[in-house]
Amino acid sequence: MGTTSEADMVTAAAIGPCAAIPADQMAFIRQILDRVGDKWSLLLIAVLESGPLRYTDLQRQVPGISQRMLSLTLRQLQQDGLITRTAYAEVPPRVEYALTSLGRGLHAIVMPLIGWAADHHDEIRAHRDGAAAAGS
């Protein structure tokens, strides 16, 4: 059996939504979708719409996120230009995070997705419970 290189796997799709994406951009687009589609990024983008927030405020508004995950996700969102980090020269130091215009554009997409998940929570849980019961 031969091995498949990443270059061989990244080919343009013949039909469907992926057909509009040039093959040489597909890997990077998958990385972007992975970044903006993870649960913590979605929730942070959602809560930052209300305006700049400090680290501790973000941690309070996104239940369940660890300090490590919050720091990592904020750094990644900043690297991608979705949020800004502003440090103020005060005692004690103050740092605020805010959406960029790019991040605000993503917010318009994120909110309906979060709403859909909340609206269908019970239905999806029932399907998962049914699948787990059938598998046991």
N, C-alpha and C positions, 0 to 999 in steps of 0.2 A: 504494500500500500504506500502511495506517495503522500507527501505532506502538502498542505495548501498554505501558501504564503498569504500574508495580509493583502498584498497587492492583487492576488488572484481573487480574494474574497470581495474586494471593493470594486464592484463593477456597477455600472448604471443599470437601474431597473428598466425593463422594457415598457411596463405599464404601471399605473397607480401613482400615488402621491410621491413616491421615491424617484420616479422617472424624471421629475423636474430638477432633481439634485444632481449636479455633475459628480461623476465618480470620484474625482480627486478631492471633493469636499465632504464626502459621505462620512469618513471617520471623524472629522472635526465636528460635524453636525451631530453625530451620535454622542460625542463628548458634551456638547452644549445641552442636548436633551437630557442626558444623564444628570448634569449639574442642576439645571432648572427644574427637573422633574422629581428630584428627591424630596422626601417629606419635609425635611427641615428647611430647605431653601424655599419651598412653597409657603410654609407658614411664616417664615421671616419676611418674605416679600409682602405677605398679607398684612402683617402687623405694622410694618414700616410705612404704610400708606398714610397713617394718621400724622406723620411727621417724624422728625429726628427723635431717636430714643437712645438712651444709655444702655450699656451692656446689661446691667442688672434689671432694667425695665424689660428688655427683650427676654431675658431668662424667665421673668415672672409671667410674661404674656404668652410664652410658648412652653406650656407644661410638658415635662418629661425630657427636655433637652438637657444633656449634660454640659458642664462647662467646656470640656474638650470639644464636643461636637458643635457647640455654639461658636467657639473661637475658630474652629476649622471652617465651618460654613460661612461665617462672616468674612474670613480671609478669602475664600474662594469666590464669593459674590463680589467682593471688592476687586479682585483680580480680573473678573469678567466685566467690570464696569457697570454692574447692576446697583451697587450701593457705594456710598462714600463713607469714609471714616475721617472724622474731624477731631483732632486733639487740641484741647484748650490749655494754655499755659496758666493754670490756676493751682492753688493748693487747697484741697487735694486735686490732683489732675482730673480732668473731665474729658471723656471721649464720647462722641455721639455718632450714630450711624443713621444714614438717610438714603432714600431711594434716589437714584439718578433718573434722568428722563428715560433712559433705556429700561431701568427697573420699573418705572411707572407704566410703561407700555406692557411689560410682562404682568404687572398687577392686574390689568384689565382681563388677562387670560386666566390668571390664577384664581381669582375670586369665584367665577362660575364653576371651576373644577372643585374647589373646596366645598362650595354649596351643593354640588352634585353628590359628593361623597357623604356629606352630612344628611342630605335628603334620602339617600339610599342605604344608609348605615344598617338599619334593621333588616332589610331585604338581603343584603350581601352577607350579614352575619348568619342569617337563617340558611343561606346556601352553603356557607362554609361549615356550619354545624351539621347540615345534612350530608355533605361530602365526607366529613370526618366520621360520622356515624356509619356510613356505607363502607368506609375503608377499614373499619375495625372488625 
